[in-house]
Amino acid sequence: MSHERQIEQKSAVIAVLGTGIIGAPVARNLHKKGFAVRVWNRSAQKAHALSEEGIVIAADPAEAVKGADIVITVLKDGPAIESTISSIRPEIGGAIWIQLSTVGIEATERLKQLAAAKGWIYFDAPVQGTRQSAEAGKLVILASGPTEGRERAQPIFDAIGSRSVWVSELPGDATKLKLALNSLVLALTHGTAESLSLAKALGVDPALVVDVVKGGPLDSPFFQAKASAILNENFEPSFTINNAIKDSKLVDAAAKEAGLKLDLVTAGKSRFERAAAYGAGNLDIAASYLA
């Protein structure tokens, strides 16, 4: 990208709607890279820390997106996003909408139609990563959408992620890939939790499980992170159990629509629901161990 083009991109106004576990570091990294960022969050208190860093906090979604070139949504679920975007008045035309949340296939279709009605270019761009990778600017962005506007979206992806995977020109395809990946993430989480739980129940030090896996074919940074959380009983959320329940339902719905029965997803959802019933809903998914 030319120096002139970089200057043009940095002058773009970006509205980030949602400043939770992923949204706050997304806004922060865009700000650090020199973009003009305005944010809104349903709970204003969650956005307060960003104001201390020089990021503009908007009173409502309409104020956040007024004059914005790019709108980024990082909200809880499809209904929350649909309600928020639908509420924006007056209309702004020509904006690019980058939708980072995992909302499932049906909601993605509704959001795509909402974008078309507003005259916005819509990019379905769910992210793969945790709070830590978001803070480090190392999310993996799974993107699908038209070739038009990609040159404006890519610098945003580069600012918040370490890698972008363009799946296709069809919004919704990136969400389908994300759901497939989420089924793996959820299975790995429960596998780690149940392995350590079984070791403890059998009178074996669970740390020995981690020691044996370390450096071998079963090892991974994800396994180490979740095993460490369990062994240290530190369940500060990178991704909460409540969100995992939501994603489990989205994966299950997609599988059923495709004529598949995913036994691990069904059982895993039940395990997360048990953990939530024990009061662990706002803890990290590693707290599956507590179920």
C-alpha positions as CSV (number, residue, x, y, z in Angstrom):
1,M,0.0,0.0,0.0
2,S,1.4,3.4,-0.9
3,H,2.2,6.1,1.7
4,E,-0.6,8.2,0.4
5,R,-3.1,5.4,0.6
6,Q,-2.0,4.7,4.2
7,I,-2.7,8.3,5.1
8,E,-6.1,8.1,3.5
9,Q,-6.9,4.9,5.4
10,K,-5.8,6.4,8.8
11,S,-8.1,9.4,8.2
12,A,-11.1,7.0,8.2
13,V,-13.5,7.3,11.1
14,I,-14.3,4.0,12.7
15,A,-17.2,3.2,15.0
16,V,-16.8,0.2,17.3
17,L,-20.1,-0.9,18.8
18,G,-19.4,-3.2,21.7
19,T,-16.5,-3.0,24.1
20,G,-16.5,-6.3,25.9
21,I,-13.7,-8.9,26.1
22,I,-12.9,-8.6,22.3
23,G,-14.4,-5.2,21.4
24,A,-12.3,-3.2,23.9
25,P,-8.9,-4.4,22.7
26,V,-10.1,-4.1,19.0
27,A,-10.9,-0.4,19.7
28,R,-7.6,0.0,21.6
29,N,-5.5,-1.5,18.8
30,L,-7.2,0.6,16.1
31,H,-6.5,3.7,18.2
32,K,-2.9,2.8,18.7
33,K,-2.5,2.3,15.0
34,G,-3.6,5.9,14.4
35,F,-7.2,5.4,13.3
36,A,-9.9,7.8,14.5
37,V,-12.1,5.6,16.8
38,R,-15.4,6.2,18.4
39,V,-17.0,3.5,20.6
40,W,-20.4,2.7,22.1
41,N,-21.3,0.1,24.6
42,R,-24.7,-0.7,26.1
43,S,-23.1,-0.6,29.6
44,A,-21.2,2.7,29.5
45,Q,-19.1,1.8,32.4
46,K,-17.4,-0.9,30.4
47,A,-16.2,1.7,28.0
48,H,-14.9,4.1,30.6
49,A,-11.3,2.9,30.6
50,L,-11.1,3.6,26.8
51,S,-11.9,7.2,27.3
52,E,-8.9,7.5,29.6
53,E,-6.8,6.4,26.6
54,G,-8.2,9.2,24.4
55,I,-10.8,7.1,22.6
56,V,-14.1,9.0,22.1
57,I,-17.1,7.4,23.9
58,A,-20.5,7.9,22.2
59,A,-23.7,8.2,24.1
60,D,-25.6,6.0,21.7
61,P,-25.1,4.0,18.5
62,A,-26.3,6.9,16.3
63,E,-23.7,9.2,17.7
64,A,-21.0,6.6,17.3
65,V,-21.6,6.0,13.6
66,K,-22.4,9.6,12.6
67,G,-20.0,10.4,9.8
68,A,-18.3,7.0,10.2
69,D,-16.6,5.3,7.2
70,I,-16.5,1.9,8.9
71,V,-18.8,0.4,11.4
72,I,-17.6,-2.6,13.5
73,T,-19.9,-4.7,15.6
74,V,-18.6,-6.8,18.5
75,L,-21.9,-7.4,20.4
76,K,-23.2,-10.4,22.2
77,D,-25.5,-12.0,19.6
78,G,-27.6,-11.6,16.4
79,P,-30.6,-10.0,18.1
80,A,-28.5,-7.5,19.9
81,I,-26.7,-6.5,16.7
82,E,-29.8,-6.3,14.7
83,S,-31.6,-4.2,17.3
84,T,-28.6,-1.8,17.6
85,I,-28.0,-1.3,13.9
86,S,-31.8,-0.9,13.2
87,S,-32.0,1.8,15.8
88,I,-29.5,4.1,14.1
89,R,-31.1,7.3,12.8
90,P,-30.6,9.2,10.6
91,E,-29.3,6.8,8.0
92,I,-25.8,7.0,6.8
93,G,-25.0,5.7,3.3
94,G,-21.9,4.1,1.8
95,A,-20.4,2.8,5.1
96,I,-18.6,-0.5,5.4
97,W,-19.9,-2.8,8.1
98,I,-17.5,-5.3,9.6
99,Q,-19.3,-7.8,11.7
100,L,-16.9,-9.6,14.1
101,S,-19.3,-11.4,16.4
102,T,-20.2,-15.1,16.1
103,V,-23.9,-15.0,15.5
104,G,-24.8,-18.1,13.4
105,I,-26.1,-18.7,9.9
106,E,-29.7,-17.4,10.3
107,A,-28.7,-14.2,12.0
108,T,-25.9,-13.5,9.5
109,E,-28.5,-13.7,6.7
110,R,-30.7,-11.2,8.5
111,L,-27.8,-8.8,9.1
112,K,-26.7,-9.1,5.5
113,Q,-30.2,-8.0,4.4
114,L,-30.2,-5.2,7.0
115,A,-26.9,-3.9,5.5
116,A,-28.3,-4.0,2.0
117,A,-31.3,-2.0,3.1
118,K,-29.0,0.6,4.6
119,G,-26.8,0.7,1.5
120,W,-23.8,-0.6,3.5
121,I,-21.1,-3.0,2.3
122,Y,-21.3,-6.0,4.6
123,F,-18.3,-8.1,5.6
124,D,-19.0,-11.3,7.6
125,A,-15.8,-11.4,9.7
126,P,-16.0,-13.5,12.9
127,V,-12.7,-13.8,14.7
128,Q,-10.8,-16.7,16.1
129,G,-9.0,-15.9,19.3
130,T,-9.1,-15.1,23.0
131,R,-8.9,-11.9,25.1
132,Q,-5.2,-12.3,25.2
133,S,-4.8,-12.6,21.4
134,A,-7.2,-9.7,20.9
135,E,-5.1,-7.6,23.3
136,A,-1.9,-8.5,21.4
137,G,-3.5,-7.7,18.0
138,K,-3.2,-11.3,17.0
139,L,-6.7,-12.4,16.2
140,V,-7.3,-14.5,13.1
141,I,-10.0,-12.9,11.0
142,L,-12.3,-15.1,8.9
143,A,-13.8,-12.9,6.3
144,S,-16.3,-13.2,3.5
145,G,-17.9,-10.5,1.4
146,P,-17.7,-8.7,-1.9
147,T,-14.4,-7.7,-3.5
148,E,-15.7,-4.1,-3.4
149,G,-14.5,-2.5,-0.2
150,R,-11.9,-5.1,0.7
151,E,-9.1,-2.6,0.3
152,R,-10.8,-0.5,3.0
153,A,-11.5,-3.5,5.3
154,Q,-8.0,-5.1,5.1
155,P,-6.1,-2.3,7.0
156,I,-8.6,-2.8,9.9
157,F,-7.9,-6.5,9.9
158,D,-4.2,-5.9,9.8
159,A,-4.5,-3.6,12.9
160,I,-6.3,-6.1,15.0
161,G,-5.1,-9.5,13.8
162,S,-2.1,-11.5,12.8
163,R,-3.8,-13.2,9.9
164,S,-6.8,-12.7,7.6
165,V,-8.5,-15.6,5.8
166,W,-10.8,-14.5,2.9
167,V,-13.2,-17.4,2.6
168,S,-15.3,-16.3,-0.3
169,E,-17.4,-13.4,-1.7
170,L,-20.5,-14.6,0.0
171,P,-21.3,-13.2,3.5
172,G,-22.1,-16.2,5.7
173,D,-19.4,-18.5,4.5
174,A,-17.0,-17.1,7.1
175,T,-19.5,-17.8,9.8
176,K,-19.9,-21.4,8.6
177,L,-16.1,-21.8,8.8
178,K,-16.2,-20.2,12.3
179,L,-18.8,-22.7,13.5
180,A,-16.8,-25.6,12.3
181,L,-13.7,-24.3,14.1
182,N,-15.8,-23.6,17.3
183,S,-16.9,-27.2,17.4
184,L,-13.2,-28.1,17.6
185,V,-12.5,-25.5,20.3
186,L,-15.3,-26.7,22.4
187,A,-14.3,-30.3,22.1
188,L,-10.7,-29.5,23.0
189,T,-11.9,-27.6,26.0
190,H,-14.0,-30.4,27.4
191,G,-11.3,-33.0,26.6
192,T,-8.8,-31.1,28.6
193,A,-11.2,-30.6,31.5
194,E,-12.4,-34.2,31.6
195,S,-8.9,-35.6,31.4
196,L,-7.6,-33.6,34.3
197,S,-10.8,-34.3,36.2
198,L,-10.5,-38.0,35.7
199,A,-6.9,-38.0,36.8
200,K,-7.8,-36.2,40.1
201,A,-10.8,-38.6,40.7
202,L,-8.5,-41.6,40.3
203,G,-6.0,-40.2,42.8
204,V,-3.4,-39.2,40.2
205,D,-1.9,-35.7,40.2
206,P,-3.5,-33.9,37.2
207,A,-0.3,-32.0,36.7
208,L,1.2,-35.3,35.5
209,V,-1.2,-35.3,32.6
210,V,0.1,-31.9,31.5
211,D,3.7,-33.0,32.0
212,V,3.2,-36.1,29.8
213,V,1.4,-34.2,27.0
214,K,4.0,-31.3,27.0
215,G,6.1,-31.4,23.8
216,G,4.3,-34.4,22.3
217,P,1.8,-34.7,19.5
218,L,-1.2,-33.9,21.7
219,D,0.4,-30.6,22.9
220,S,-0.8,-27.2,21.9
221,P,-0.8,-23.6,23.3
222,F,-4.6,-24.0,23.7
223,F,-4.2,-27.1,25.8
224,Q,-1.5,-25.5,27.9
225,A,-3.6,-22.4,28.5
226,K,-6.7,-24.3,29.6
227,A,-4.8,-26.9,31.6
228,S,-2.9,-24.1,33.4
229,A,-6.2,-22.3,34.2
230,I,-7.6,-25.5,35.7
231,L,-4.5,-26.4,37.7
232,N,-4.2,-22.9,39.1
233,E,-7.9,-22.5,39.5
234,N,-7.7,-19.2,37.7
235,F,-10.8,-18.9,35.5
236,E,-10.5,-15.2,34.6
237,P,-12.4,-15.2,31.3
238,S,-10.8,-15.2,27.9
239,F,-14.1,-16.6,26.6
240,T,-17.0,-17.2,29.0
241,I,-19.1,-20.3,29.6
242,N,-22.2,-18.3,28.8
243,N,-20.8,-17.3,25.4
244,A,-19.8,-21.0,24.9
245,I,-23.3,-22.1,25.5
246,K,-24.5,-19.6,22.9
247,D,-21.9,-20.8,20.4
248,S,-22.7,-24.5,21.2
249,K,-26.4,-23.8,20.3
250,L,-25.3,-22.1,17.0
251,V,-23.1,-25.0,16.0
252,D,-25.8,-27.5,16.9
253,A,-28.4,-25.5,14.9
254,A,-26.1,-25.4,11.8
255,A,-25.4,-29.1,12.1
256,K,-29.0,-30.0,12.3
257,E,-29.8,-27.8,9.3
258,A,-27.1,-29.7,7.4
259,G,-28.5,-33.1,8.5
260,L,-25.7,-33.9,10.9
261,K,-25.8,-35.1,14.5
262,L,-22.8,-33.8,16.4
263,D,-22.6,-35.9,19.6
264,L,-19.7,-34.0,21.2
265,V,-21.4,-30.6,20.7
266,T,-24.6,-31.9,22.3
267,A,-22.8,-33.4,25.3
268,G,-20.5,-30.4,25.6
269,K,-23.4,-28.0,25.7
270,S,-24.9,-29.9,28.5
271,R,-21.6,-29.8,30.4
272,F,-21.4,-26.0,30.0
273,E,-25.0,-25.6,31.1
274,R,-24.1,-27.6,34.3
275,A,-21.2,-25.4,35.0
276,A,-23.3,-22.3,34.5
277,A,-25.9,-23.7,36.9
278,Y,-23.2,-24.0,39.5
279,G,-22.5,-20.2,39.0
280,A,-19.6,-20.4,36.6
281,G,-21.4,-18.8,33.6
282,N,-19.1,-15.7,33.6
283,L,-15.9,-17.7,34.1
284,D,-13.6,-18.9,31.4
285,I,-14.6,-22.0,29.4
286,A,-11.8,-23.9,31.3
287,A,-14.3,-23.9,34.2
288,S,-16.0,-26.8,32.3
289,Y,-13.7,-28.6,34.8
290,L,-16.1,-27.6,37.5
291,A,-19.1,-29.4,36.0
